[in-house]
Amino acid sequence: MIKILLLEDDEVLAETLIDLLSDEGFEVLHVRDGEMALDATFNNTFDLFLFDVNVGKVNGFELLGSLREAECTTPAIFITSLHDIASLARGFEVGADDYIKKPFDFDELLIRIKAALKKSYNVHVNKIVAENFYFDIEKNELYKDGIFVKLSPYELQLVKIFFKNLNQTVEKEHIFEALGEGKEMSEGALRVHITNLRKIGLNIVTIKGIGYRLASS
């Protein structure tokens, strides 16, 4: 399931978005100010950020700027009442993937969300294929021979990392950072997760002393 962090201080709009996004199969964590959003990123891994700009404590621009400085690459869309060109420019300068002005049509937002998710995988399609496996970006699910593969949360995160970097070596440090979610991840635990993924048939190659690579064929 795609996990979205929603930063929005308008309770009515937030409730509407939560209902609509949940109906589309997304998991939504809602926060009301920038500090709460920052705290949430320390304890959770998200697939997408939806940030209002004019919120309390830390505004959306400052928040995303700080996350990008910390090398967070999670796709981000600003949803804001700021319509001027300077604000639009600022949004993209701090690292937004998209910027949508209020009031907006929900169907348009949904289209933009799906486009941002695909962009994060560097593809223009919804499914990334590796041999008899494919990863469905919109559903956030792995399939083997067309059949859904149930994964633990850590293994799903690993699969996403490998499919985002298909046929490329992923350094162990990057994996630890992505899987840790603010907690320590040992090499032994990582090897166990890699072994489990190999058991289901994923062609994960060990690059000695560096990391791992998922081969597409």
C-alpha positions as CSV (number, residue, x, y, z in Angstrom):
1,M,0.0,0.0,0.0
2,I,1.3,3.5,-0.9
3,K,1.9,5.5,2.2
4,I,1.3,9.3,2.0
5,L,2.2,12.0,4.6
6,L,-0.4,14.7,4.4
7,L,0.5,18.1,5.9
8,E,-2.7,20.2,6.0
9,D,-4.1,22.5,8.7
10,D,-7.6,22.8,7.2
11,E,-9.4,20.0,9.0
12,V,-12.3,19.9,6.6
13,L,-10.0,19.6,3.5
14,A,-7.8,17.1,5.3
15,E,-10.7,14.8,6.2
16,T,-12.0,15.0,2.6
17,L,-8.6,14.1,1.2
18,I,-8.1,11.3,3.7
19,D,-11.5,9.8,2.7
20,L,-10.8,10.1,-1.0
21,L,-7.2,8.9,-0.9
22,S,-8.2,5.9,1.4
23,D,-10.9,5.0,-1.1
24,E,-8.2,4.9,-3.8
25,G,-6.2,2.4,-1.7
26,F,-3.6,4.8,-0.2
27,E,-2.6,4.8,3.5
28,V,-2.6,8.4,4.8
29,L,-0.9,9.9,7.9
30,H,-2.3,13.4,8.5
31,V,-0.4,16.0,10.5
32,R,-1.3,19.7,11.1
33,D,2.0,21.5,11.3
34,G,5.5,21.3,10.0
35,E,7.1,20.1,13.2
36,M,4.7,17.2,13.4
37,A,5.5,16.4,9.7
38,L,9.2,16.4,10.4
39,D,8.8,14.1,13.4
40,A,6.7,11.7,11.3
41,T,9.5,11.4,8.7
42,F,11.9,10.3,11.5
43,N,9.7,7.4,12.5
44,N,8.1,6.3,9.2
45,T,8.9,5.7,5.6
46,F,6.6,7.4,3.1
47,D,6.1,7.0,-0.7
48,L,4.8,10.5,-1.2
49,F,4.5,13.9,0.6
50,L,1.4,16.1,0.1
51,F,2.3,19.4,1.8
52,D,0.3,22.6,2.3
53,V,2.6,25.6,2.6
54,N,1.0,28.0,5.1
55,V,1.0,25.8,8.2
56,G,2.2,26.4,11.7
57,K,5.7,26.1,13.2
58,V,7.6,25.1,10.1
59,N,6.0,26.0,6.7
60,G,5.9,23.6,3.8
61,F,8.7,25.3,1.9
62,E,11.1,25.2,4.9
63,L,10.0,21.6,5.7
64,L,10.7,20.2,2.3
65,G,13.9,22.2,2.0
66,S,15.2,20.6,5.2
67,L,14.2,17.2,4.0
68,R,16.0,17.6,0.7
69,E,19.1,18.9,2.5
70,A,19.0,15.7,4.5
71,E,19.0,13.8,1.2
72,C,15.4,12.7,1.4
73,T,14.2,11.9,-2.1
74,T,10.6,11.1,-1.4
75,P,8.3,12.6,-4.1
76,A,6.6,15.8,-2.9
77,I,3.6,17.7,-4.1
78,F,2.6,21.1,-2.7
79,I,-1.2,21.7,-2.4
80,T,-1.5,25.4,-1.7
81,S,-3.6,28.6,-2.0
82,L,-0.5,30.5,-3.0
83,H,-1.0,31.3,-6.7
84,D,1.8,33.8,-7.4
85,I,4.7,32.9,-9.7
86,A,7.3,33.6,-6.9
87,S,5.7,31.0,-4.7
88,L,5.5,28.5,-7.5
89,A,9.2,29.1,-8.2
90,R,10.1,28.7,-4.5
91,G,8.2,25.4,-4.4
92,F,10.3,23.9,-7.1
93,E,13.5,25.4,-5.8
94,V,13.2,23.6,-2.5
95,G,12.6,20.3,-4.3
96,A,9.0,19.8,-5.1
97,D,8.0,17.4,-7.8
98,D,4.7,19.1,-8.5
99,Y,2.7,22.1,-7.3
100,I,-1.1,22.2,-7.4
101,K,-3.2,25.3,-6.5
102,K,-6.3,25.3,-4.4
103,P,-9.1,24.7,-5.1
104,F,-8.2,21.7,-7.2
105,D,-10.1,18.8,-8.7
106,F,-9.5,15.5,-6.9
107,D,-9.1,13.6,-10.1
108,E,-6.4,16.0,-11.2
109,L,-4.6,15.5,-7.9
110,L,-4.8,11.7,-8.3
111,I,-3.3,12.0,-11.8
112,R,-0.5,14.1,-10.4
113,I,0.1,11.6,-7.5
114,K,0.4,8.7,-9.9
115,A,2.8,10.6,-12.2
116,A,5.0,11.6,-9.3
117,L,5.2,8.0,-8.1
118,K,6.2,6.8,-11.6
119,K,8.8,9.6,-11.8
120,S,10.4,8.4,-8.5
121,Y,11.1,5.0,-10.2
122,N,12.4,6.8,-13.4
123,V,9.8,5.1,-15.5
124,H,6.7,6.2,-17.5
125,V,4.8,2.9,-17.0
126,N,3.1,1.5,-13.9
127,K,4.9,-1.9,-13.8
128,I,8.6,-2.6,-13.6
129,V,9.5,-6.1,-14.9
130,A,12.4,-8.3,-13.7
131,E,12.2,-11.8,-15.3
132,N,8.9,-13.4,-14.1
133,F,8.4,-10.7,-11.5
134,Y,6.9,-7.3,-11.7
135,F,6.4,-4.5,-9.2
136,D,3.2,-2.5,-9.5
137,I,4.0,1.1,-8.6
138,E,0.5,2.3,-7.9
139,K,-0.4,-0.7,-5.8
140,N,3.0,-0.9,-4.1
141,E,2.9,-4.6,-4.6
142,L,5.2,-7.4,-6.0
143,Y,3.8,-10.1,-8.3
144,K,5.4,-13.4,-9.5
145,D,3.9,-15.0,-12.6
146,G,1.0,-12.6,-12.1
147,I,0.3,-13.8,-8.5
148,F,0.6,-11.4,-5.6
149,V,3.6,-12.0,-3.3
150,K,3.1,-11.2,0.4
151,L,6.1,-9.5,1.9
152,S,7.1,-8.2,5.3
153,P,7.3,-4.4,5.7
154,Y,11.2,-4.5,5.5
155,E,11.2,-6.8,2.5
156,L,8.7,-4.6,0.7
157,Q,11.0,-1.6,1.3
158,L,13.9,-3.7,0.0
159,V,12.0,-4.7,-3.1
160,K,11.1,-1.0,-3.8
161,I,14.8,-0.1,-3.5
162,F,15.9,-2.8,-5.9
163,F,13.2,-2.1,-8.5
164,K,14.0,1.6,-8.3
165,N,17.6,0.7,-9.1
166,L,17.0,-2.3,-11.4
167,N,20.3,-3.6,-12.8
168,Q,22.3,-1.1,-10.7
169,T,24.4,-1.8,-7.6
170,V,22.8,-0.4,-4.4
171,E,25.3,0.3,-1.6
172,K,24.6,-1.3,1.8
173,E,24.8,2.1,3.4
174,H,21.9,3.3,1.3
175,I,19.9,0.2,2.2
176,F,20.6,0.6,5.9
177,E,19.5,4.2,5.7
178,A,16.2,3.4,3.9
179,L,15.4,0.4,6.1
180,G,16.4,1.8,9.4
181,E,13.6,4.4,9.9
182,G,15.6,5.9,12.7
183,K,16.5,2.5,14.2
184,E,19.7,0.5,13.8
185,M,19.7,-2.2,11.1
186,S,22.4,-4.9,11.4
187,E,24.2,-6.6,8.5
188,G,22.9,-9.9,9.8
189,A,19.3,-8.7,9.6
190,L,19.8,-7.4,6.1
191,R,21.3,-10.7,5.0
192,V,18.2,-12.5,6.3
193,H,15.9,-10.2,4.3
194,I,18.0,-10.7,1.2
195,T,17.9,-14.5,1.6
196,N,14.1,-14.4,2.0
197,L,13.8,-12.4,-1.3
198,R,16.1,-14.9,-3.0
199,K,14.0,-17.8,-1.8
200,I,11.0,-16.4,-3.7
201,G,13.1,-16.2,-6.9
202,L,14.4,-12.7,-7.1
203,N,17.8,-12.6,-8.8
204,I,19.7,-10.5,-6.2
205,V,23.4,-10.5,-6.8
206,T,25.9,-9.8,-4.0
207,I,28.5,-7.2,-5.0
208,K,31.3,-8.1,-2.5
209,G,32.2,-5.3,-0.2
210,I,29.8,-2.8,-1.8
211,G,26.1,-4.0,-1.8
212,Y,23.6,-5.8,-3.9
213,R,22.0,-5.6,-7.4
214,L,18.7,-6.9,-8.7
215,A,19.2,-8.2,-12.2
216,S,16.3,-8.0,-14.7
217,S,17.4,-11.1,-16.6
